[in-house]
Amino acid sequence: MRASNRRLRRRSAASPPSRRPRAPIAPSEISYPRCAASIARGSRRARFLGVAPSLLATGSGGPQVVAIRRIFVGTSPPRSPPPEQSGRDPGVKGVEASIAMLRTQHGLPSLRRDAELDAVAELHSREMARTGTFAHVLASDGSVGDRLDRAGYTRKAAGENIGLSETPLAAHEGIESSPAHLANLLDPRFSHLGLGIARGPSPDGSEGIYLTEVLASPVRGSKDPEAEVLRALQRRRDQLRLAPLERDGALDEAARKGIQQAAFRGSALSRTEQGTTVRALLDHDQRFESAAAETYVVSSPDEIASRNAAERSWTRVGVGALYKSSKDYGPGRLWVLIVFAR
């Protein structure tokens, strides 16, 4: 068996959890199904079977890849990477086509290219190239969540892959060969894709292409969020075979006033404030015997898990809802206050 100490031509990384290395680093024994390895600090010898190890360290901006080595068993290490397959575009278009083919093979819809995600991905690739740092989190631009927030990109979920090689397609092939990256690429939650590249010095001093792939499921705000919330509540009632709630103008007014107050100050209504809204409503409108309020800050109406919507005794409802960004909750969030009454 032979282990190569050549500089890796293809690198990839998916957002791993941050782990602080312990010092000093002692010799480690690593065991896998059907394989074993012995690694000692400073040693140039290793025995592996079917393993591609990478070394992570915590830098000033978070976890980053500091070394990846290919392991060759029963053959001499190649002197250069394998040539690109003929007929395949080695650039970004080839990456997009490769991802589409991969998802089709697994019965998933293709991801839609998103110009906003392209911009976020390209900025991170440029920053990695500028700093010569191959990492998801940089001190200068933060995490993928930070970058999406600064761009005002509202999403239900997001993920990121990064690669480094001679061409964008070669970088992506390194990404695709990793189970962690494959999980991102085949995540059924994601519907949109952003790709960005930049050329620059790699951490080992050679020149390469940094590739960033940002995958997300965006939230597109409704023109009538109150109606969308009401439809979600009625669907819940239908599932439980309960009578539909009657929308009431006075309840709508109370709900709108309360949620506007919360959204424009940037913090959700407290239980005390919800109680104040209900008491003021009952004092003002003698039609109602009792009332209850619920508030949410979510990505979409489908995320609202209303307990009161499942109560048979409530007969009327008012909804206040609007999309508003905030420092605490992120960009373009749906702020909702629901008032139930009988």
N, C-alpha and C positions, 0 to 999 in steps of 0.2 A: 504494500500500500504506500501511496505517495501523497504527501500534502504539499500544495503549491503555496509559496510565499510571494507570488507575483502580485503586483498591484491590480486590484479588481477593475475590470473595464466597465462592468455594469453594476450599478448600485440601486437599491430601492429601499424605501421605508414607508411604513404605515403608522399612523399616530399611536405609538406605544405609550403605556403609562410611564410616568417619570419615576426612575429608581436611582437613588443615590448610591454610588459605588462605595464599598467599604475599603478602608486602607488599614494595614497593607493587604495586597492581593495575594492570597495563598494559592498553592496548587489545588486544582479542582478536579474532581472525578465526575464526569457527566455520563449518564446512562439514558439510552433511548431503546425502543423496541428494535431488536435485531442489530443493535450497534452499541459501541462503547468508545469512549475517548478519554485520553489523559492529556491534560494541558498544564504546563508549568510556566510561571512567569519567566520570560526571557528565553524560553525554549523554542527551537525552530522545528521540533518534531511533534507530530500528532498522528493519531490513528483514528480514522473515521470510516463509516460506511453510510452513504446516502445522507450526508449532513452538509448544510451550507451555513456555518456559524457567522454571526455578526456580533460586534462588540459595541454596546451603548454606554455612553457616559453622560453625566449631567453637566452641561455648560452653563454659562451665565443666562442663557435664554431658555433652558430646559433640556430635555433629552436629545441627544444627537448621535448619529452613527459615526464612530471613529475608525472602525476597521471592519471589512468584510473579506472573507477569503473563500475562494472556490476550492473544493476538495475533489481531487481526481484519483480514482481507484482503478488500478490495473492498467493505466496508460500514462504516458508522459503529458505533462501540462502543455497546452497549445501555446504557441508564441504570440498569437493574436486572436481577437474575437472571431467567431464564425462570420462569414459574409452574410449580408442581408439576403433574404430570399428574393429571387428575381420576380419582377412584376409588382412588388409591394412598394408603395411610397414610403421612403424612410422618414418623411417629415410628419407634421402634426396631422395631416389628412390620413396618413397611414395609421397613426395612433387611434384616431376616431373610428376608422374602419375596423381596426382590430377589436376595439371595445364593443362595437355593434355586433360583429360576428360572434364574439364570445357570449354576449347576452342572448343572442338568437339561438345559439347552440344549447343554452340552458332554459329555453322557453320564456325568456324575459323580453320586454319591449326595449327598443333602442333608446339610449339617452338623447335628449334634445340639447344641442349646443346652445349655450346661454352666454350672450355677450358680457353680461355683468360678471358671471363666474369666470369667463376668459380673462377679464381685467384683473380680478383678484388673484387668479393663478399666475398670470404673467408677472405681476408685481412681486410675488413671493419668489418666483424663479430668478428675477433680476436681483433681488436682495440676497439670495443664496450665492449667486454668481459674484456679486459685489464683495461680499464678505468671505467668500471661499468656504462657506459653512453649509454642510449638507444636513439639514434638520427641519423638522416641522415648526419648531418654536424658536424664533430669533429674538434677541433682545430689542432689535429695532422695529419689528413689525408684529410681534406677538404670535398667537396661535391662529389657526384657520378660523375659529369662532370670532376672535378679535378682528380679523381682517374683514370678515363678512359683516360684522356689526358696523365697522367704519364705512363700509360701502352701502349701508342701509338695506342689506339683503335679508328679507324676512324668510325664514325657512322652518319647516317642521323638523328636519334632520339634515346633517351635512357630514361629509367625510373627506379625507384628503390622502392622496398617494404622491410620493415624490420619487424621482429616478434620476440617475446620472450616468451618461454614456456618451459615445461618439455621435449618435443621432437620436432624435426623439423616439423613433421606433425601437431602437436598441434599448433605450432607457425604459420604454414601456414593457418590452419583453422581460426585462429584469423584474419589473413590478408584477407582471402577470404570473411569474413563476413562484411567487411567494403566497402561501395560504392566507396570510393576513390581508394582503392587497387584493387577492382574489375575492375575499369576503366583501370588501368594499365595492368592487366592480360588479358583483352579483347580488348586491343588496337590493331587494325588490322595492324598498322605500324610496330609492333615488330615481328621479325622473329627468334631471337636468345635469349637464356636464360643462365644465370649463377647463380649457387646456392652455398652458402658458409655458414658454421656453425662454431660456437665456443662455448664452455662451460665456464661460468664464473659467478661472482656475479652480480645480477641484481641491479637496483637502490634502491630497497627496502631491499636489504641485503640477499635475498634468492638466491639459485643457479639455473641457468637455461641455456637454449640453445638459443643463439642469431642466428637468421636466416636472411640472406640477399639474396634478389632476385633481380638480375639486368637483365633488359629486354632491348633489343636494336635491331636496324636495321643497320647492318654494311655496310660499303662501301668497296667493293673489287676492287682495282685498276685494270684497263684494261692494257693489255700488249701494246696496241696501243691507248693511249688516244686521239691522234690527229684524228685518224680515227673515234673513237666513237663520238667526238665532231662534226666532219663533217657529220656523219650520222644523228645526232640530228638536225643539221641545215637543212639538206635535207628533213627530215620528216616534219619540220615546213613549208618548201616551198611546199611540196606535199599537205599538208592540205590546203594551201592557193591557190592551183592550179597555182603555179608559176614555171617557168622554173628552173631546177636545176642549182646550181652554179658550175662553172668550177674551179677546184683546180689549183692554179698557184704556181710554184716553187719559184719565186721571192717573192711572198707574204708570202709563208711558211717561207722562210728564215728570212724575216723581223719580222714575228710574233714570231718565235722561239727565235731570239736574244732578243726581248723585254721581253718575258715572263721569260726567264732564268735570266735576270737581276733582275726582280722583285722577283721571287721565291727565289733566293739564297741570297738576302738581307733581305727577310722576310716581305716586304711591297708591296702593290699593286701599279701598275702604276698610276700616277696622270693624270689628263686631259692634263696637259702641256706635259707630257712625251708621251702620246698617240699622241698628235698633232705633236710632234717632229718626231715620227716614221713615220707618214703619210707624212709629208713634205719631209723627207729624201728619202722616197720611190718615191715620184713624181719627185723629182729632179734627181734621179738616173735612173729611168725607164720611158722613154718618151712614152711608150705604153698607159699609163693610163691618163685619163683626170681628174679623181678625185678619192679619196679614203677615207675610214673611219675606225676607229679602236674601238674595244670594249674589255674590259678585265673583267675577273670574277675570283673569288676564291670560289669554290663550292665543294659539296660532290660528285656530279656525273654530267655527261653531260646533263641529263634530267632537271637539275635545271637551265640551261642557258635560259634566257628569252631575246633573241636577237631581238631588234627592226629593225636593219638593215636587218636581214634575211627575214623580211616581205616586204622589199622594192623591187619593181619590177625592178628598174633601175640598181641594182647591178648585175653584170654578172660573176665576178671572186671572189675567196676567198682564203685566206691563213690562216692556223691554227698553232699556237704554243701551246702545252699543255704538262704538266708534273705533277706528284704527288710529293708534297713536304710538309713536316711539318714545322710549324712556331710557334713562341711564341704567336703571335697575333691571328692566325686563327686556331690553333690546329693541331693535327697529320694527316698526309696523305691527305691533301687537294688537290683538282684538280685546278691548276693554268692555266688559259686560256687567250690567246690573239688572237682575230680574226681580220683579216684585209680584208675589202671588197674593191673592185675596179671596175671601168668600163672604 
